[in-house]
Amino acid sequence: MNTSAMIKLAASMAIFGSIGLFTVHAGIPAVELVFVRCICATLFLGGLWLATGGHKTEAWNLKEVIQTLFCGIFLVLNWVFLFKAFEEMSISVTISIYNLAPIFVLILGAIFLRERITIGNVLAIAVCFIGSIFIIGIEHLNSLEAFMNSGFLWALLSAFCYAMTMFLSKTLKGLSPYATTFLQTMVGIVMLLPMCDFSVFHGLSEKNIFFILGTGIIHTGFVYYLFFDSIRKLPTIVVSVLTFVDPVVAILLDTILLGFRPSILQTIGIVLVFGGIFYTVLKPKRVRKKEMAAE
């Protein structure tokens, strides 16, 4: 096992787990924050790509470039919706809903790629759905207005867009991770530039600027560097386990630093959601062997 790669991936997930904390202290709306994030990521990762000489050996393929650009659209929308959810809900609740993305990937695979869904998968999806209702709170389902104001829809849209990013990226093989991310963040700059209200950047405190740049440089540039440098050196099972470091750190920071205290129903909901996701991502080996035998 590559210990160095494991440490880098765990560190990247732990750092990313603090993005909610940085977002709520940035002091600017979601669209403008994601715009800054895209600029920082483009400069940081693009610079590394050039410095390492990767651009010289890049295998460009028109089909993959177009596919990557579509991935970029969903990636940027995922960030915008996630940050908007942070504006409406606690970090813990948002992250719990956001991490439903693997469930959406499973459903998309079944619909478009005809991948097999087992009874266990169906039960896991049902458990996650029930858990998400507990997390949002039954009272927010009494009216459409209450539901829209809860932030649940933004978190759900963010999870879906993240799932679409993962789903569309599954068949990308030719382009390097640096080229892929460079193209995707460039898409973000072009997409968000017409929507940005640059007046929000006036009157920002040093604290605001620190958290804004931290979101771009640390949580996008540096984290993606660690992520890309480690993920291809580790087995899928290890990557799947270590990705759970992200939500754990996010919930701990929300609880310790921001004073989040979930209700009993929300606690049950969070456990149900992560239980369903954990089963989906890390099926018991016995179940995997049975599925392979059946195929």
C-alpha positions in Angstrom: 0.0 0.0 0.0 1.3 3.5 -0.9 1.4 5.2 2.5 2.4 8.6 1.0 -0.6 8.5 -1.4 -2.9 7.6 1.5 -1.7 10.5 3.6 -2.1 12.9 0.7 -5.6 11.7 -0.1 -6.7 11.8 3.6 -5.2 15.3 4.0 -7.0 16.5 0.9 -10.3 15.2 2.2 -9.7 16.6 5.6 -8.9 20.1 4.2 -11.9 19.9 1.9 -14.1 19.2 4.9 -13.4 22.7 6.1 -14.8 24.4 2.9 -18.2 25.0 4.6 -16.5 26.9 7.4 -14.6 29.0 4.9 -17.7 29.6 2.8 -19.8 31.0 5.7 -17.0 33.4 6.6 -16.2 34.6 3.0 -18.9 37.3 3.1 -19.8 37.1 -0.6 -22.6 35.2 -2.5 -22.2 31.8 -4.0 -21.7 32.8 -7.6 -19.0 35.3 -6.9 -17.2 32.9 -4.6 -17.2 30.1 -7.1 -15.9 32.6 -9.8 -12.9 33.4 -7.6 -12.5 29.7 -6.9 -12.3 28.9 -10.6 -9.8 31.7 -11.2 -7.5 30.4 -8.4 -7.8 26.8 -9.5 -7.1 27.7 -13.1 -3.9 29.6 -12.2 -2.7 27.2 -9.5 -3.3 23.9 -11.4 -2.5 25.4 -14.8 0.8 26.6 -13.4 1.6 23.1 -12.1 0.6 21.6 -15.4 3.0 23.9 -17.2 5.8 23.6 -14.7 5.8 19.8 -14.8 5.8 19.8 -18.6 2.6 17.9 -18.7 1.1 20.2 -21.4 3.8 18.9 -23.8 2.8 15.3 -23.6 -1.0 15.9 -23.4 -3.0 13.5 -25.6 -5.8 15.8 -26.9 -9.0 14.2 -28.2 -11.9 16.3 -29.5 -14.5 14.0 -28.1 -12.9 13.9 -24.6 -12.5 17.7 -24.6 -16.2 18.2 -25.4 -17.1 15.7 -22.7 -14.8 17.4 -20.2 -16.4 20.8 -21.0 -19.9 19.4 -20.2 -18.4 17.9 -17.0 -17.2 21.4 -16.2 -20.7 22.8 -16.5 -22.0 20.4 -13.9 -18.9 20.8 -11.7 -19.4 24.6 -11.5 -23.1 24.3 -10.9 -22.4 21.8 -8.2 -20.1 24.3 -6.4 -22.7 27.2 -6.8 -25.6 25.1 -5.5 -23.4 23.8 -2.6 -22.4 27.3 -1.5 -26.0 28.5 -1.8 -27.0 25.6 0.4 -24.4 26.7 3.0 -26.1 30.1 3.0 -29.5 28.6 4.0 -28.6 25.5 6.1 -26.0 24.3 8.6 -22.9 22.8 7.2 -23.6 19.4 8.7 -27.1 19.2 7.1 -25.8 20.4 3.8 -22.9 18.0 3.7 -25.2 15.1 4.6 -27.5 15.8 1.7 -24.5 16.6 -0.6 -23.0 13.2 0.0 -26.0 11.5 -1.6 -24.1 11.9 -4.9 -22.9 8.2 -5.0 -26.6 7.2 -4.8 -27.4 9.4 -7.8 -24.5 7.9 -9.7 -25.9 4.4 -9.0 -29.3 5.4 -10.3 -27.8 7.1 -13.4 -25.7 4.0 -14.1 -28.8 1.8 -13.9 -30.8 4.1 -16.2 -28.2 4.9 -18.9 -25.6 2.2 -18.7 -28.0 -0.6 -17.6 -25.8 -1.4 -14.6 -27.3 -4.0 -12.3 -29.1 -2.7 -9.1 -29.5 -5.3 -6.3 -32.2 -5.4 -3.7 -29.6 -4.1 -1.2 -29.0 -1.1 -3.5 -32.7 -0.3 -3.6 -32.9 -0.6 0.2 -29.9 1.7 0.6 -31.5 4.3 -1.7 -34.8 4.1 0.4 -32.8 4.4 3.6 -31.0 7.5 2.3 -34.3 9.0 1.1 -35.9 8.5 4.6 -32.8 9.9 6.2 -32.8 13.0 4.0 -36.4 13.7 5.1 -35.4 13.4 8.7 -32.5 15.8 8.1 -34.5 18.5 6.4 -37.3 18.2 9.1 -40.9 17.2 8.5 -42.0 20.8 9.2 -40.3 22.0 6.0 -42.4 19.7 3.9 -45.7 21.3 5.0 -45.6 23.9 2.2 -43.7 24.6 -1.0 -42.4 27.9 0.4 -41.0 26.3 3.5 -39.3 23.6 1.4 -37.7 26.2 -1.0 -36.5 28.3 1.9 -35.0 25.3 3.7 -31.9 25.1 1.4 -32.6 21.4 0.9 -33.2 21.9 -2.8 -29.9 23.6 -3.3 -28.1 20.8 -1.5 -29.9 18.2 -3.5 -29.2 19.9 -6.8 -25.5 20.2 -5.8 -25.4 16.4 -5.1 -27.1 15.7 -8.4 -24.6 17.9 -10.4 -21.7 16.3 -8.6 -23.1 12.9 -9.5 -23.4 14.0 -13.1 -19.8 15.2 -13.0 -18.6 11.8 -11.7 -20.9 10.0 -14.2 -19.6 11.9 -17.2 -16.0 11.6 -16.1 -16.1 7.8 -15.8 -15.1 7.3 -19.4 -12.4 10.0 -19.6 -9.1 8.3 -20.0 -6.9 10.2 -22.4 -6.7 13.7 -20.8 -4.6 14.1 -17.7 -6.3 15.2 -14.4 -4.6 18.6 -14.7 -5.9 19.2 -18.3 -9.3 18.0 -17.2 -9.5 20.4 -14.3 -8.0 23.3 -16.2 -10.7 23.0 -18.9 -13.4 22.6 -16.3 -12.4 25.7 -14.3 -12.0 27.7 -17.5 -15.6 26.8 -18.3 -16.6 28.1 -14.8 -14.9 31.5 -15.5 -16.7 31.9 -18.8 -20.1 30.7 -17.3 -20.0 32.9 -14.2 -18.4 36.1 -15.5 -21.7 37.6 -16.9 -23.5 36.7 -13.7 -21.0 38.2 -11.2 -21.8 41.3 -9.3 -18.3 42.8 -8.6 -19.7 45.3 -6.2 -19.8 42.6 -3.5 -16.0 42.7 -3.4 -16.0 46.3 -2.1 -15.6 46.8 1.6 -14.4 43.3 2.4 -12.4 42.8 5.6 -9.0 41.2 5.7 -10.8 38.2 7.3 -13.2 38.0 4.3 -10.3 38.1 1.8 -8.4 35.4 3.7 -11.4 33.0 3.6 -12.2 33.9 -0.1 -8.6 33.2 -1.2 -8.4 30.2 1.0 -11.5 28.7 -0.7 -9.8 29.2 -4.1 -6.2 28.5 -3.4 -6.3 25.9 -0.6 -9.7 24.1 -1.2 -9.4 24.1 -4.9 -5.8 24.4 -6.1 -3.9 22.7 -3.3 -6.6 20.1 -2.5 -7.0 19.1 -6.1 -3.2 18.8 -6.4 -3.1 16.4 -3.5 -6.2 14.5 -4.7 -4.9 14.0 -8.3 -1.4 13.1 -7.1 -2.7 10.3 -4.9 -5.9 8.9 -6.3 -4.4 7.0 -9.2 -1.9 5.3 -6.8 -4.5 3.8 -4.6 -7.1 0.9 -4.9 -10.8 2.0 -5.3 -11.7 0.6 -1.9 -9.2 2.8 -0.1 -10.3 5.9 -2.0 -13.9 5.1 -1.2 -13.1 4.8 2.6 -10.9 8.0 2.7 -13.6 10.1 1.0 -15.6 9.8 4.2 -13.0 11.9 6.0 -14.5 15.0 4.2 -18.0 14.9 5.8 -16.7 13.7 9.2 -14.4 16.8 9.4 -17.1 19.1 8.1 -19.6 17.9 10.7 -17.0 18.1 13.5 -16.1 21.6 12.6 -19.7 22.7 12.4 -20.4 21.2 15.8 -17.3 22.4 17.6 -16.7 25.8 16.0 -20.1 26.9 14.8 -22.2 25.4 17.6 -24.4 23.2 15.4 -26.6 20.9 17.5 -28.7 18.4 15.5 -32.1 17.4 16.7 -32.7 13.7 17.5 -34.5 13.2 14.1 -31.6 15.0 12.3 -29.1 12.8 14.0 -31.0 9.7 13.0 -31.3 11.1 9.5 -27.5 11.7 9.2 -26.8 8.1 10.4 -29.3 6.7 7.9 -27.9 8.7 5.0 -24.3 7.8 5.7 -25.2 4.2 6.4 -26.9 3.9 3.1 -24.0 5.5 1.3 -21.5 3.4 3.1 -23.3 0.2 2.1 -23.5 1.4 -1.5 -19.8 2.4 -1.8 -18.4 -0.4 0.3 -20.5 -3.5 -0.3 -19.5 -6.6 1.7 -17.1 -8.8 -0.3 -19.5 -11.7 -0.1 -22.1 -9.6 -1.9 -19.7 -8.5 -4.6 -18.7 -12.2 -5.2 -22.3 -13.2 -5.6 -23.0 -10.3 -8.1 -19.9 -11.3 -10.1 -21.0 -14.9 -10.1 -24.5 -13.9 -11.3 -23.1 -11.9 -14.2 
